[in-house]
Amino acid sequence: MPLLAAATGQTPARRPVWFMRQAGRSLPEYREIRADRGMLESCFDPDLVCEITLQPVRRHDTDAAILFSDIVVPLRAAGVDLDIVAGTGPVIAQPVRTAADVAALPRLDAEAVGAVTAAIGQILGELPENKALIGFAGAPFTLASYLIEGGPSRTYQRTKTMMLAEPELWHRLMGTLTDITITFLQAQIAAGVDAVQLFDSWAGALSEETYRSHVAPHSARVFAEIAEAGVPRIHFGVGTGELLKAMTDVGADVIGVDWRVPLDEAVRRVEAPVAVQGNLDPTVLLAGEDVLRREVARVLRDGEKAIDAGARGHIVNLGHGVLPDTPAEAVTRAVELIHSL
């Protein structure tokens, strides 16, 4: 599989590419199948998860499928009262802000995500042998931010306040969420995924010092608990240029790089022999053929520079997810260019 080869320092048959949110609103077939189904309902329907996961592989010829799910799925499976509201995102019915709230958080039993593991089995039965299946989970910090804020936030004011003012309570909360994340990833690995990605989407809101003291130990435990499985471990965040080394040090085999930092500069920052993933700006897919060709060529050159600088390999991706208004044809064209240039 090209993705696994690039992640582990081998020479892939072609430059591997996949996109975050590749199975999403940019695909008309996705919009059609989800027209009357809620997000969480869809995530617990094995047949639907299988179909949606495979749609972008069929249409775009990406080198990996990423499991159709959401970072709050294990929280819901554990029994947390939440919903994913269209146009808003995850909304928590009872935010977690006190010691009693933290103590009341449920644990996750692997059987509660049986629908997810069943979907993985179906996907693997249909996925071509040269395509990888990526499982994923939300990192403890990003899950904590949703639970504490009650939903999406621009400032993470309540989250940072608990972290800094009540560190003991913070670490208890993070310990519980780390357990949930480990259980969810282990279930996916046991079901057969080829790689996993830990989404610490909002870690970029933190300083390196705060990340290392309040977040890194918990993410490191996640990666340590799945290390023996031998699957590549990808770590991703948004706006994390100043955290690339810290986010690699927790045990990542592949580090995600957004469009703000050139790939070869990212390698110099991490100071470790890992693969890099990224880093097209998602808006490039909206800017027309000339821009797309130019920017794809640039990222491929940067990927070669990164390998020359010590990276194990380069997996092409966006710096974040496919934007909803992106024409599906533009995604297909990007994959064609990446495979041909």
Secondary structure, 3 states (H helix, E strand, C coil): CHHHHHHCCCCCCCCCECCCCCCCCCCHHHHHHCCCCCHHHHHCCHHHHHHHHHHHHHHHCCCEEECCCCCCHHHHHHCCCEEEECCCEEEECCCCCCHHHHHHCCCCCHHHHHHHHHHHHHHHHHCCCCCEEEEEEECHHHHHHHHHHCCCCCCCHHHHHHHHHCHHHHHHHHHHHHHHHHHHHHHHHHHCCCEEEEECCCHHHCCHHHHHHHCHHHHHHHHHHHHHHCCCEEEECCCCHHHHHHHHHCCCCEEECCCCCCHHHHHHHHCCCCEEECCECHHHHHCCHHHHHHHHHHHHHHHHHHHHCCCCCEEECECCCCCCCCCHHHHHHHHHHHHHC
